[in-house]
Amino acid sequence: MEASSSSFLHSLFPSLVRSPSSSTARAASPTLTPLLTTETKPRSPNSKSQPSTPTATRSSSSSAKAASKQYRMTVARPVSESPFPSTLFNTFDDIINKFVDPPVRPSVDPRFVLSGNFAPVDELPPTECEITEGALPRGLNGVYIRNGPNPQFLPRGPYHLFDGDGMLHCLRVSDGRATMCSRYVRTYKYTVEEEAGGSVLPNVFSGFNGLAASAARGVLSAARMATGQFDPSKGAGLANTSVALFCGRLFALGESDLPYEIRVTQNGDIETIGRHDFDGNLAMSMTAHPKVDPETGEAFAFKYGPMPPFLSYFRFDSNGTKHSDVPIFSMLRPSFFHDFAITKNYAIFPDIELGMDPMELLNGGSPVTSVAGKVPRLGVLPRYATDESEMRWFDVSGFNIIHAINAWDEIDDDTGDEYVVMVAPNILSIEHALERMDLIHASVEKVRINLTKGTVSRCPISARNLDFAVINPAYLGRKNRYVYAAVGDPMPKITGVVKLDVAGDRKECTVASRTYGPGCYGGEPFFVARKPDNPESDEDDGYLVSYVHDEREGDSRFLVMDTKSPTLEVVASVKLPQRVPYGFHGLFVRDEELPNL
């Protein structure tokens, strides 16, 4: 961080910030839970010319482990004094953060948002791991990569969980051995701020709260652009949400920018190749949840924004060629779209109660907000549509989904009616989606849209608080029976995982479950088939993999669970050399599928 942020932190939190003897060191609040203290860390030999990045690592002292289970956070020092414009801009930024828009709400206060295992960690070069329980299956050769936010620098002011720089935590499994690596996605934002030694681009989710804050940060951003500190045409995204393999390439994604192509090296390291626009045919952004047809190799995606067209749909063929956008002009106002679903014949878009309204800034609110009186609806568009003439919208009152699990086509044998069936977690308290995730309850539902008669029916699958659900990827867009979902208690912490049987219409379809144990929290599971090349294999014949963190000990593990077991029995547990902060979405890629290895 720049030198000016030190005085800002001391003036904003005078009783909370401890400073070492060096006047240029940066400190986080020691009142975070677990406690955050400050130290200086030398540059990694793998960092090339980059300054050291903020990191939180578990204290090695036994007394700290027994007492406060401290995490130590190191923060970058500036390599040299900032030029005058940067110093002026950073001072103005500090004034905004202290007087105009201080982080008064817990959802944007870094003292709370970055506490415990949400605190950032440093990059980790490929490091061999210890297997502490069971054995890694011999057929499980490949890499598990999970994405998530990990701010490069401690925030000067408001910070939302979604604002962190993308970091990929990669576990490479080879012949029963495991190697761990954690690397930042080298986005344009990351490299600009790495060179500057501190934050430059504004935070999207926490930086525009109210008209005064938005105007002030808008002026500051314009000044930074005018002096060449950053160029928004090169992207401002974080690539912190998910990982996807399509068009023969591996990508890190965030929906506010283009995908960033990455590769995994032979020794398990991760490299960023660069921002990818598909030969100039993809502009601005795309969803972090593209859908890849396992049979055709095609990928389907969309993008959305605050200006018309508010939603556009597109696809990529198996050779990586992007087809033309299909603008959806029947979307008459901007809405928040995070995910969607496909079947063999259709694409399904959820228009939920979260909208994008810049006028909310006049009331001191966020431009992404719950829209009172809005009735959620599902849009059904033919999968290979070249325009929106056949788009049909169906009102589904109270059905607000952030993530889709799967969808498929059905024909009623008796009536011949055509159906689209969708399974997804319904957020029952959508107004808390961005501000109070701990108040969210997501109930998995099955929705049946009768395309022949134009009617919609729904039935609950489980009353538990479930999200971050996955299926066997071979069944995407096709009728599946089993779903594997993370248990929120409360969100965004995950206390365990359940296996659901969605074949029938029962109200509670849990057929297997595992709780991680006291003080242990995981993330989104991912299903890995035991024998992916065997067409006779059962749908649920495989493993669930996930990272799990023990908050009592400060350790993180990689778990492999047997999906055939009624208790989702742990097949292998791998102790990781560095803790893995809680994050978002991941992917397992087998060795033979890895491009550019």
Disulfide bonds with the S-S distance in Angstrom:
none
